[in-house]
Amino acid sequence: MTYSRLRALALGTVMLCAGCAQTVNGDPRSIAAADGAAPAVAPADLGTLLLSDAEMSDAIAVPGLVSHDPYQELTPPQGESYSDPSCAGALFNTMYTAYDGIDYTGMVGRKVGAPGDEWGLTDTDQGVVSFRSADEASRYVVRTQLDWDRCSDKRVSVSENKDDKLPQTYTVGFPTVTDEIPTLLISPEAGDGYLCERAIASRSNVVIDVYVCADDVKAEQAVAVVNSIANKMPH
């Protein structure tokens, strides 16, 4: 995921929604890998788990979404900088800084958005990352939840490059668990109701790492993406 894509969508209007809340069900640290005994997914097969345009549209109840910007590796920062680099993985999914040094075996992802100016005001990013075992995938999700806890209620500014005089600032919400999936609300300042929901979970040896950005987005939309991908896992 690249910061500049989301920045282009968020700039332009004024609203901060740090107080928005989602339903919490249970203790986020109690989440363990589901289907731990299920067949592992090989790195070469990760692409079969990604949702098609129609499947993504169904998952988040937004018609007409179109895939763009597929990726098969994590790209190091391309000049962007963060006021707190350790919170980059809270703001966005499949961030290089969040997986750097982690012993994952493969990853694929792609964005799916509404066509229009800068892909409109609905944008999603779905990423799947394979690990050597279900336990390792589960541990990565727990580690991510701890990072989200540490970054919660922080304002994090992101500059596109060293000459950027107008960095975009985001407020990180408080981690919750929605339908047994860890979720996190991200509020871009000057978003005018444009919000992002992060969701992450492990299934077998795969971490499913997503975001959904839209006007008045709900945690349930990001959870629906995770569950739709999970349903494509071998059993």
C-alpha positions in Angstrom: 0.0 0.0 0.0 1.4 3.5 -0.9 0.5 6.5 1.2 0.1 8.8 -1.8 -3.0 6.9 -3.0 -4.9 7.5 0.2 -3.7 11.0 0.6 -5.1 12.0 -2.7 -8.5 10.7 -1.6 -8.4 12.4 1.8 -7.3 15.9 0.9 -9.9 18.6 0.3 -12.5 18.9 3.1 -12.6 19.3 6.8 -13.7 16.8 9.5 -12.1 14.7 12.2 -13.9 11.6 13.5 -11.5 10.2 16.2 -14.4 9.5 18.5 -16.3 7.2 16.2 -16.9 3.8 17.7 -17.4 0.3 16.5 -18.9 -2.7 18.3 -16.5 -4.6 20.4 -17.0 -8.3 21.0 -14.5 -9.9 23.3 -10.8 -9.5 24.1 -8.7 -8.7 21.0 -5.7 -10.5 22.4 -7.7 -13.7 22.7 -8.0 -14.1 18.9 -6.1 -17.2 17.7 -5.6 -18.5 14.2 -8.7 -20.2 12.9 -8.4 -23.4 10.9 -4.9 -24.0 12.3 -5.1 -27.6 11.2 -6.2 -26.7 7.7 -3.9 -27.3 4.7 -1.2 -24.6 4.4 -1.3 -22.3 1.4 1.8 -22.2 -0.7 3.2 -18.8 -1.7 2.5 -19.6 -5.4 -1.2 -20.1 -4.5 -1.8 -16.9 -2.6 -3.3 -15.1 -5.6 -6.2 -17.5 -5.7 -7.4 -16.1 -2.3 -7.8 -12.5 -3.5 -11.3 -11.3 -4.2 -12.4 -10.5 -7.7 -14.0 -7.1 -8.5 -17.5 -8.6 -8.2 -16.6 -10.3 -4.9 -15.2 -7.2 -3.4 -18.3 -5.2 -4.5 -20.5 -7.8 -2.8 -18.4 -7.8 0.3 -18.6 -4.1 1.0 -21.9 -3.5 -0.8 -20.5 -1.0 -3.3 -21.2 -1.8 -7.0 -18.9 -1.3 -9.9 -15.5 -1.6 -8.2 -12.4 -2.2 -10.4 -9.0 -3.7 -9.6 -5.9 -1.6 -10.0 -2.3 -1.6 -8.8 -1.6 -5.3 -8.1 1.5 -6.1 -6.1 3.6 -9.2 -5.3 6.2 -7.7 -2.9 6.4 -5.0 -0.3 8.0 -1.8 -1.5 10.4 0.1 0.8 9.4 3.8 1.4 9.8 5.9 -1.7 10.5 9.2 0.0 7.5 9.4 2.2 8.1 9.9 5.9 6.0 9.5 9.1 6.0 11.5 12.3 5.9 8.1 14.0 7.2 5.5 11.5 6.3 2.7 13.9 2.6 3.5 13.3 2.7 3.3 9.5 1.4 -0.3 9.8 -1.6 0.9 11.8 -2.5 3.5 9.1 -2.2 1.2 6.1 -2.2 -2.5 5.3 0.8 -4.5 4.0 3.3 -1.8 4.8 7.0 -2.5 4.3 7.9 -1.2 7.8 5.3 -3.6 9.4 6.7 -6.7 7.7 10.4 -5.8 7.5 12.4 -8.4 9.4 9.4 -10.8 9.6 10.0 -14.3 8.3 7.0 -14.5 5.9 7.3 -16.7 2.8 5.2 -14.8 0.2 2.6 -12.1 -0.3 0.3 -10.7 -3.0 -2.3 -8.0 -3.0 -4.2 -5.5 -5.1 -6.4 -2.5 -4.7 -10.0 -2.4 -5.8 -11.7 1.0 -6.1 -14.6 2.9 -7.6 -13.5 4.4 -10.9 -13.4 8.2 -11.1 -11.2 11.0 -10.0 -8.4 9.3 -8.1 -10.5 6.2 -8.1 -13.4 7.9 -6.4 -14.2 7.9 -2.7 -14.3 4.1 -2.2 -10.9 2.4 -2.1 -9.9 -0.9 -0.8 -6.6 -2.8 -0.4 -6.5 -6.6 0.1 -3.3 -8.3 1.0 -2.5 -11.9 1.9 0.8 -12.9 3.4 1.9 -16.5 3.9 4.0 -17.7 6.9 5.8 -21.0 7.6 3.0 -22.1 10.0 -0.4 -21.2 11.4 1.3 -20.4 14.7 3.6 -17.8 13.1 0.7 -16.2 11.3 -1.3 -16.0 14.5 1.6 -14.5 16.3 2.0 -11.8 13.7 -1.7 -10.8 14.2 -1.2 -10.5 17.9 2.0 -8.4 17.3 -0.1 -6.2 15.0 -2.8 -5.7 17.7 -0.1 -4.7 20.2 1.2 -2.1 17.7 -2.4 -0.8 17.1 -2.8 -0.5 20.9 0.4 1.6 21.2 -0.6 3.8 18.3 -4.2 4.3 19.4 -5.4 7.9 19.9 -2.3 9.2 18.1 -2.2 11.8 15.4 0.3 10.7 12.8 1.5 13.0 10.0 2.7 11.7 6.6 4.8 13.7 4.2 5.0 12.6 0.6 8.6 13.7 0.3 11.1 16.0 1.9 9.6 19.0 0.1 6.1 18.3 1.2 4.7 21.4 2.9 1.2 20.0 3.5 1.6 16.6 5.2 -1.6 14.6 5.7 -2.5 13.9 9.3 -4.5 10.8 10.5 -5.9 10.0 13.9 -5.6 6.4 14.9 -8.7 5.1 16.7 -8.8 2.5 19.4 -8.5 -1.2 18.4 -11.7 -3.1 18.6 -12.9 -6.6 17.7 -15.8 -6.9 15.3 -17.3 -10.3 14.7 -14.1 -11.8 16.2 -11.9 -9.9 13.7 -9.5 -7.2 15.0 -10.4 -3.8 13.5 -9.1 -0.2 13.7 -10.6 3.1 12.6 -8.4 5.6 10.8 -9.6 9.1 10.5 -7.9 11.4 7.9 -8.0 15.0 9.0 -9.8 17.1 6.4 -11.7 13.9 5.5 -15.3 15.2 5.7 -16.6 11.8 6.8 -14.2 9.9 4.6 -12.8 7.2 6.9 -10.8 4.0 6.7 -11.2 0.7 8.5 -8.3 -1.7 9.0 -8.9 -5.4 9.6 -6.5 -8.2 10.1 -6.8 -12.0 10.8 -4.9 -15.2 10.3 -6.3 -18.4 8.8 -4.1 -21.4 8.7 -0.6 -20.0 7.7 -2.0 -16.9 6.0 -2.4 -13.4 7.4 -5.3 -11.5 5.7 -4.4 -7.8 5.9 -6.9 -5.2 4.5 -8.3 -1.7 4.6 -11.5 -0.2 3.3 -11.9 3.5 2.8 -15.2 5.2 2.0 -17.6 7.8 3.3 -18.9 6.7 6.7 -17.2 3.3 6.3 -18.1 0.7 8.8 -15.9 -1.9 10.5 -18.3 -4.6 9.2 -17.2 -3.8 5.6 -13.5 -4.5 6.3 -14.5 -7.6 8.3 -16.6 -8.8 5.3 -13.5 -8.6 3.1 -11.5 -10.6 5.6 -14.2 -13.2 5.9 -14.7 -13.4 2.1 -11.0 -14.1 1.6 -11.0 -16.6 4.5 -13.8 -18.5 2.8 -11.6 -19.1 -0.1 -9.0 -20.9 2.0 -8.6 -24.7 1.6 -10.3 -26.8 4.2 
